Amino acid sequence: MSNLIKDATASSSLDCPVVEGRRQVQHVPARTAEVGGIPLHRALPSRQRRLVGAWCFLDHAGPVVFKGDSRGMQVGPHPHIGLQTFTWMIAGEVLHRDSLGSEQVIRPGQVNLMTAGRGISHTEQSLPDDPQLHAAQLWIALPHAHRHTAPRFDHYPDLPVWREAGATLTLLVGEFDGREAPTLTFSPLVGVDLAAEHDATLTLPLNPAFEYALLPLEGAPSLAGEALAVDELAYLGRGRDAITLALPAGARALLIGGEPLGEEVLIWWNFVGHDKAEIAAAQREWEAGGERFGRVAGFSFEERLMPPPLPWKV
């Protein structure tokens, strides 16, 4: 998916304050957007919260059922640099193609991870026989030392899954509660999907060195007795060793976290960089049809998505 919010955003790392010995929760409402014909809720980045660890972008798409002659999500060729795109599929099926020649359908319970590094382009399309979509797509900012790494694509159909107190937990990336996901990372991260079949109260262990956030996807979860709204990011900050999360039957939430990146990160359109010059250079190369981003098979040059004008001069 593309970042079509036309602003340039830099990192911020203000932590949650501690009041009377209790660390507070920052509530960050999502913005509505549309990508490839699909309405979605964008929780990151926002003016209130730019990063959670190296997580720099979080879209919640759906749940939606396509009707009539809708073709579902259709995102044409677009470029990326300096990041990993991370897609967690909950319902529906989406076909990923990229300029490396990768072609992979992602299905529920699977993760697609595309490492853009120095440059890649890709497309995303709903399959015609599956009229629904529910997914979370995130971006992970590559640390400065890895921003020019070679592009690659990885598909993870098998992830650690376990049941606890009436809920199913899926470890999407990183280490959690003695388990480890196979997902490729360039900085310390964690991501966990929490889905309740029955009313469930979970005590989730945390790493005090990480900062964390929760995004309710469905239902009405509550954190230590405080109600959380669907598509409102609950930033938990650092310094916690555990949280207690109540999930009513049918509720679902996404827990993300990581070691604070400690680097300035800029986001413009589909580019993540550490200075304006490298983002501007990438945009010029894409607009000129240069070889840096390659071609996605099955699409013509004219179908490529194009960025808005740069908001700065370099």
N, C-alpha and C positions, 0 to 999 in steps of 0.2 A: 504494500500500500504506500501511497505517497503522502508526504506532509504538505498540504496545500494551504496551511496557515501562513500568510505572507508577512512574517516578521522574523527578525534574526534574534535568537535567544542565546544568552550566555549562562554558564553554570551558576548556581547558588547553593550554599550549603549551611544555611542557618538551621541550627538544631531546634528541637522542641524544648521549651522551657520546663523547668522543674518547679512546681508550686506545692508547698507544704509536703515536700518529700515525694511527690508523685509527678512523673514525667507526663506532660500533656500530649494531646493528639492534635495535629494540624489537619483540618478538613479542607480539601481542595476540590471544588466542584469541577466536573468535566465540561468541556465545550462540545457542542454538536458540530459535526462536519459531514462531508460526503466524499467518498472515494470510490471511483469505478462504479457509480450508481448505487452504492450501499450507504445508508445513513449509519453514523457511528458516533461514539462518545470518546473524546480525546482527553485523557487524564494527565498525560505528560507530553510535552513540556507545558508549563503555565507560568504566569508571572509569580505565583506563590511558591512554586516548586519546580526546579529545572531538572534535577537529577536525584536518583535514588541509587547509591553506588554508581555503577557505570550505566544503569538503565536510564536512557534519556528520552524515551518516547513510548507511549502506551495508548493504543487504540482498543476499544471494546466494540466489536462489530456484531450486531444482532442482539438476541436471536431474531431472525427474520425468515419468513417463508415467502418465496417469490411467487407472484401471481400473474396470470395472463401470459403475455408474450415477453415478460421480463427474462433476460438472459443472466440474471444474477450479477455477481461482481465481474467486471471486465476492466482490468487495469492494464493499459498499453505499455509499451517499452519505456522504461525510465531508468535513470542511473543512480548509483550510490557511491560514496567514498567514505572511508573513515569509520565504518560501523559494521555491526552484524544485524541483519533482520532476523527476528525470532518469531515464528508463527506457531501458536498453540491452538489446535483445532478441537472444538467441542462438538459441533454438529455440522454436517455438510461435507463436501469434497471440493477442493480447489487444486487446479493444475498450475504448477510452477514451471516456468521455462526461463533460462538465463543465457547470457552470451558465452558461457563456458560450454554450452551444449547440454546442460542438465535439463531433464524433463521428469518431473516427479509429482504424482498426485499425493496430497496430504489428506488423511482421513482422521476421524475423531480419535483422540487419545495419542496423537502423534505430534512431533515437533519438526518443522523445517527451519534450518539455520543457514543463512547465506552470509558469508564473510566477504564484505565488499573490498576491504583493504584499499589498495591504490585505485581500484575502479572496476565496476561491473554494471551490467544492465539486466533487467528481468521483466517478466510479465506475470500476472496472476489472473486466472479465469475460473469462474464456477463451472462445474460440469453440468451439461444439459439435463441429465437424468436425476439430479438431486436438487430439489427446489428449496433448499434451506441453507442458512449459514449462521453459525455462531462461533466466533473465534476471538482470540486476543492476539494482536500483533504488537511487538515491542522492538525497539532498537536498543542496541548496546553500543555505547561509544568505545571505540578502540583507544587504548592508552597511546600517548604520543609516540612511544617507542615502537608501537605496532601498527601505526596508522597506514603505512605503505606496504603491509604484508600482502602476499599474493592472494588474489581472490579464490574462493572455494565455496562449495555447496555441500552440506551434510543433511541427511535425513535420519530421524530417530524414531523408528516405529515401536521400539520397546524401551520403556522407561520404568523406574521403580514405582510400583503401585502397592499400597497396603490399606487395610481397613482399621479404623480406630473409633470406638465409641459411636458407631452409627454413621460414620463418614468414610468416604474414600479419599485418600491422599495420593497425589501423583507428584513425584519429584521431577521437575522439568529441567533443572540445571543446578549444579553445585552439590554441596553436602548438606544433609539435614537429618537429624535424629539418628545418626549412625549409618545412614545410607548415602550413596553417591551416584549421581547421574552420569552417563557417558558423554554429555554434551560439551562441546569444545568451548573453552573460555580463555580470555586473555587477561582477566582480572578476577579477584575473588567475588563470586556472585552466588545467589541462590534464588530459585523460583519454585513455588509449590502451589498446585491447584488443590482446593479443598471443596468437596462436594458432599452434601448431606442427603442420604436416603431417608434417614429418620432424624428426629431432633437429636442434636449432638452438641456436647460441650467438650472442647479440646483445649488442653494445655500444651502450647507449642513452644519448644525450646528455641532460644535465639542466641546469637553470638553478640555479646555486648560491643564488640569492635565494629559490627556492621550497623548501617542504617537500614530501616525497613519501612515498607508501606503495604497496606492492604487495599485491594479494590474489590468491593462486593459486585458480583456479576449478576446474581439472581437472589431473590428472597430478601430477608431482613436480618442479617447477622447483627450481633452485638459484641462489643469488645469491653470486657470488664464491666458489664452492665450498661454500657453506653451504646445506643442504637447507631447503626451505620447505614447510610443511604446507598442504594445501588448507583454505581457510576460516580460516586464521590470518593476520591482517593483519601484514605486515612494515613497520613504520614506519621510514623511512630518514632522517628529519630534513632539515636544511638543510646547505648548504655542499658538496654534491657536484656535480661537473661531468659525471659519467658513472657508469654501473654496468654490470657484465657479468652477463647473465642467461642461464642454460642451460635450455632447454626440451626435454624428451624428446618424441618423436612423440606427438601427441594431447594434449599439455599446453596449458593456457590460463591466462593471468593478466591482471589488470587493474591498470594503473599510473595512479594519480591523484596530483595535486599542485596546488600553488598558492601564491601569496604569502600568508604568515600574515595572517589577518584583522585581528588586533590589536584586536578588540572582544569584549566579553563577550557570549556567546550563551546563551540559555536554551531548552531543548527540553522541552515537556510535551505528551504525547499527539501530536496532529498539528500542533501550533503551534510555530513558532520565533519568538522575540522577543528584545528587548534589555532588558526588565524584566518583573517579575511582573504589574504592573498591566495591561499591554497583552494579555498572555496570558489573564488572568482575564476581561478585558472580552470578548475573542473567544469564550471558552468560554461565558459567559453569553448572548451573542447567538446562538450556535449552539443552545444548549439551549432558548432561547425561540423559535426558529424565525424570527429576524429576517431582514430582507432583505439584510443584508450579504453572505451567502454564496449567495444565489440558490437555485434549484432545478435538479436534474438531471432532464431529461425521461426518462420511462419508469419512475420510481420514486416511491413514495408517501412522504408525510411520515413514516409509521410505520417505514419501512425504514431511516431514517437511523441511522448508527452514533453512539453517545453516549459521551462521555468519562467516566472515573471522576472522583470528587470531587477538587477542587483540593487539593494538599498544603499550601497556605499560605492565610493570610488577608490580604486587601488592603483 
